[in-house]
């Protein structure tokens, strides 16, 4: 059974007989049912009874129900109400719009709105570039999705994707003071998505594409980059690639191996897998085996998809044909961006000495991290309840902060590498060990360091163009 997680946290309001040991008995019952008690508060007290709020982490809804039933089975105990703390956090959404200027009197109103605002409108009409400084465009991006590939949940549509996009926008603000707004489109037509993004671009300083299924996401990103004058960043591709390169850089230091010498098996050849592989090869990886649902990508097969064709030509130097499980034999590194439980202990045990396992599928990794750690020297996941969380939040807030600060529209490979190096450098040589290869997502320095690195890389690109 999975471990209890804060993502499945509940609060049970319980009425129980009043006696000296009742709270410890309630906590023991919840613990015996497999939950992790995180808080216990007496909210009402009478001569004969008390009401207690018990907050606990569970594994899923069925587990929460079993905990309720175990408490109800106690003599004199009644569960009055069960609250899901995750759903409570999302009530009414996670975002709001707050004016940056005070509107206290007619004087304020005449400058913020009519008649004074007309002067600003005309200044922008005469010089459209002025919108970058005189409107929200200066610090605002769109978090745009069609809901076709949300987390590990699949094609759940725009409305169901909205909580994720809200969360993304909250992270942008929290970590890099970038104002972001969710834009969930009720279409999965490539041309319509491109048309809508171009039509709304005047409002935004950048677009963060999110949870759009491959291969559609590749064309959408390419076309928007070519046709817009604001940066377009597909986080599922490039954000994931950045943090993966960061973590691998430090993991290789731990096991004392070089990227040019290791065999890397990548499970998942969608948006994230493609971007990770391209960045790793650009950084010197020479032996990457990419595996899809049907096994390895190799040159003995005709690939109609241009991205798989690129993988066939640029990976798998030995032209290995076989399953993911077979590919794992002798591998130094496994990188999973696929789905849950695609590997077992046998496959990890078959890897090379001092192996590295990045099982990043969410919420359920490709292999149980506890099992992987029996054989691999370094194990990382996308989850917050295990060491070495490889999370895109380390990359995308600072990356966009740097893009907005630099005022650039193009995103270059140098920027991606600069961001990855900035994250990797967030772990000092003294701190580096098998359980700490990447900074915490709450490290206050990461976003600023990434922003500075991206802005510097952008400045270098501009200088190179001027010289050429």
N, C-alpha and C positions, 0 to 999 in steps of 0.2 A: 504494500500500500504506500502511496505517496506520503511525503512528510506534510504535517500541518503547515499552512502558509498564511501570512497576513492578508493575502488576496482572498482568502475564505474565512475572514474573521467575523464572528458573531457575538452578540450580547444577549444573554438569556436573563430575563427578569423572573426571579424565582421567589415564591412565597414558601417559607419553611417555619417549623416550630422554633420558638426562641429558646436556645440553650447555649451553653458555653462552647460546645464543640461543633455547632451546626455549620459554620462557615468552612471549617477544615474538612468536614464530611462532604460538603457540596463540591469543594475543589477536588477532593480525592475521587469522587464519582466521575467528574468530568475528565480528570486525568486517566482514570481507568478505562474510559471510553476512547482513549487515543488522542484527545485534544491537548493543546498546550495552553494552559491558563495564563493570561497576561494581565488580568486585573480582576479584583473582587471588591465590590463596594456595597455597603449597607445603605439603602436608600430610604427605608422606613423601618421604624422599630416600635413594637407594641408589647404589652405584657406577655401575650401568649404567642406572638409570631413576629417574624421580621421579613422584609423584602430585600433581596440581594440581587445586584446586577453582576453577572459573571461574564467576563469577556474572554474569549478563547479563540485560538487559531484552529481551523479544521482543514480537512482535505477537499471536501466537496459538499454539495447539498445533502446527499444521502448520509454522509457522516454527521452533519449538523442535526439531522433528524434523529439519528441514533443517540446522540448526546441528550437531546430533549427527552427521548423515551427513557433513557437511563435515569435521568433526574426525576421524571414523573413516577418512576417505579419505587422511589424511596418513600418510606412511611411518612405521611403528613406533608410531603413536598408537592408543589404544583408549579409548573412552568406557566407563567402568565403571558409571556410574550417573547418572541425571538426576533431580533433585529439583525439584518445583514449589514455590517458596517461598510462594505464596499458599495452596496446600493445606496446607502444613506449619503455617502460622499458624493454620489452622482446626482442626487435629487436637484432638479432645476439646472443641471449642467455645472461645469467647473470654471466657466469664464464669465466676465462681465466687462462692459465698456465704462471707463471712468474718464471724465474730461480732465485734461492736463491744465486747463486754465479756469480760473474762478469767474463765474458770472454773477456778480453781486449787485449790479446796478445797471442803469441804461448806458452809462459810459462804457462798461465792459461789453455789453451786448452790441453796441454800435461798432465796436472793433472786431469782436469775434464773429459777428454776423452782420446783417445789413445795417448801415450802408457801407461800412468800412471794408467788408470782405470783398466787395466788387473790385476794389483796387488790386487786391491780391490775385483775384481771378484773371484780371486783364494782364497782370505781370506774367502769369503762367501762359496765357494765350499768346503773348508776344515771344516768350522764351519757354517752351515746354520743359526744358531741363530744370527750370526753377522749381518744378513740382517736387523734386528730390529734397529740397530744403524747406519748402513752404507748406508741405502737406504730410500726412501720415506715411506717404511713400518712403520717406527718409528712413523709417525704422520698422516697416511693416511687411510681413511676407504672408503668402497664402499657403496653407497646408492643404494640398489638393489631392483628392482621391475619387475613384469611382466605386470603391468598396468591393473590388473583385478579388483581392488577395490579402485579407485582413489578418494580421498575426498568423497563427496557425489554424485559423477558423475557416479560411477559404472565401468563397464568393458569397458574402452575406449582405451585400448591397449598401447603398449610401447612408441610410438612416441608422443601420446597425453599426456602421463604421464610425459614426459621429463621436461616440465616447472616446475612441482612440485618438481621433484628430483633435478633440478638445484637450486630451491629456498631452499630446504633442505640443500644442500651443502653450499650455501651462508651463511645460519644461523650457521652451524657448524663453519665456519671460523670466522664469525663476533663475535659470543658470546664465543667461547672457543678455537679459534686458532687451530682447527682441520681441516686438509686438507681432503676434501671429494670430491668424484667424482660420478656423476650419472651413473648407469649401468642399462639400460632398456632392458630387454630380450624379444626377439620376439618368446617366447614360453610360454605356460601355462601348460606344462607337468611337474609334480612334479619331476620326475627322471631327466629330462633334466635340470631343474633349479638347482637341487642339484649338478649335474655333473659339470655344468658351474661354479657355485660358488666355488666348490672345486678346479677346474682347475685354476681359477684366484686368489685363495687365497694367493699365494706367494707374490703378490704385496702389499697386504693390511694388516694393523694392526688390522682390525676388519671389520665386515659387519653389516650394518644397513638395515634390511629388511623393506620394505615400500610398503603399498597399495597392498598386496597380499591377495586375497579373502580367507575366511574361507570355509571349514576346511583345505584346502590345506596348508595354512600358518603354521598351527600347526605342521604338519609332516615335512615341510621344515626346520622350526626352530629347531625342536628336532634333526633331522638327522644331520644338520650342526653343532649344538652344540656338538653332540657326535663324529663327524668325523673330525672336524677341530681343530687346535691348536690356533685359534684366537677367540676373543669374537664375538658372533652373538646375535644381539639385535633386536627384532621385535618391532619397535616403536609404531605401532598401538595397540599392546597389552600392553607392559610394560611401554612405555612412557606415554600413556594415563592413565594407572593405577596409576603411580607415582603421576602425577599432580592431579588426582581425589582424591587420599588419602590425599594429601597436603591440597587441598581446603576443603575437608570434615572435616579434623582435626580442622581447624580454624572455619569453619561454625558451628560445634557442640559447640565450645567454645562460639560463639556469642549467640546461643539459649540455652546454658546451658543444653545440653543433652550429654549422653555418648553413644559411638558406640555400646556397648553391649546391650543397652536398646531400641534402635530405630528400627523401621520397615523401611527397605530400599527396594524400588521397582526399579529394573533396567530394562529399555527398550532397547533391543538389546542384542542378545546372540552370536554375532560374535566374532571376535578376541578381540576387546576392551572390550566388556561386560564380556567375560570369564575371562580375566586377572584382570579386576577391581574387580569382585566378589571374585576371589581367594585371592587377596591381602587384601580386606576388611575382609574376614573371618579370614585370618591369623592374622589380627590386632584386632580381637575380636568381629566382627559383628556376631550376632546370629540369626537374622531374616531378611533374604534377599529373596525377591521374584523376580525371573528372568522371564521376559516375552519376547517371540518371537512374530512373526506375528500372531500366532494362540492363543496367550494368555499365561498363566503361564506354567512354566515347573514344572511338578509334578510327583509323583511316581506311579500314576495309569496308566501311559502310558509307553509302551515299546520304549526305545530310542536306535536306532541302532548307532547313532553318539556317540562316546565315551565322547565327551565334554558335550553334553546334558545329557548323562547318569550320568556324575559326578555332574552336576548341580542338577539333580533330587535327587541324594542321599545326597547332602551336603547343599542344600538350601530349602526354603519353609517348615519350620518345621511344620506348620499346614496343609501341603499338600493341599493348596488352589487351586481349579480349577476354572478358570474364565478368563475373558478378562483383558487386561491392565487397562481399565477404572474401572473395578470392583476392581482390586487390589489396586487402589489408595486410596480407602476409609480407612481413619485412618493412612495412611502412614506418617512417619516423614520425609523421604528423598525420592526424586525422582532423579534418575540418568539416563539420556537419551543419548544413543550412537546408535541411530537407524535412524530415518528419520524425515522429516519435518511435523510439525502440527499433531502429533499423539494424542495430548492432547488439551482440551479446558479449559475454565475458570471453568466449572462445576467440572472437575476432580481435579483441584488444590484446589478449595474451599472445596472439600471433604476430604482433607488431615488433619492431626492432627494440633493442635495449634503450632505456631512457626515452621512451616514446612520449609524445605530446598528443592529447585528445582535447579538441574543442567541440563539444556537443552543444550546439547553439539553438536547436529547435525549441520553440516556446509554445505552450508552457511545459511540454514534456520533451526532454532531450532525446537525442538519437540513441543514447546508451545511459543507463543509470550511472551518475557520477561516482557513487560509492563503489560500484562494481568496477568501473574504469580505473579508479584510483588503486585498485589491488595490483595493477600491472603497469600503468602509465606513470611516468615521473611527474608530469604536469597535467592537470585536468582543469578545464574551464567550461562554463556554461553561459547561457543568457539569463540565468535566474539569479535572484538576489539572495536566496537562502543557501547558496554554496559559495565557496571562495572563488575568486577570479571571475567576476561577472563581466562578460563582454557585452556591453550595452551601448547602443548608438548614441545615447544621451551624452556620452563622453565626447562625441564628435560634432553632431549637427548644430547645437546652439552656438558654440564658439566659431564653427565654420561660417555660419551665416553672419555672425557678428563681424568677423573679419571681412567678408564680402561687402557688407553694407558700409563698414568703415572705409574700405578701400574704394568704394564706388565703382566696382568693376562689373562687367556683365558676363565675362567668360570664366569658366572653371577649367583649370589645367591640371594635368597629372602631378606637376610640381606642387600644387596646392594640396592635393590629397596626401602626398608623401610628407609634406611639411606638417600637416595636421597630425598624421600618424606618429611622426617623430616627436612632436610636442607632447602627445599623450604618453608615449613610451618613456620619455624623459621625466615624466611626473613620478616615476618610481626610481629612487636613487639606488646606486650600487649597494649601499648599506641596507636598504629596505628589501631588495630583491630576493625572493625565495620562491619555492614551488607553489606556495599558497598566496603569493602576492606579486603577480606579474603585470598588473594593470591598476591604475589608480581607482579609488572609490568614485562613484558617480557624484558623491557629495563633496569631493575635494574642491575647495573654493578657488583653486588656482588653475584648474584644467581649462575651463572655457576661455579665460583670459589669455592663457598661453597658446591655445589653439588659434584664437582670433589674431593674436600678434603674428604667429607663424604664417597664417593664411594671408594676412595683409602684406607681410614682407615678401612672400612668394608672388603675390599679385604685383607688387611694385617692381620686382625683378622682371616679371613678364612684360610689363609696360616698357621698362628700360630697354629690354632686348628688342622689342618691336621698333622703338624709336631709333635704335642704333642700326637696325637692318633696313 
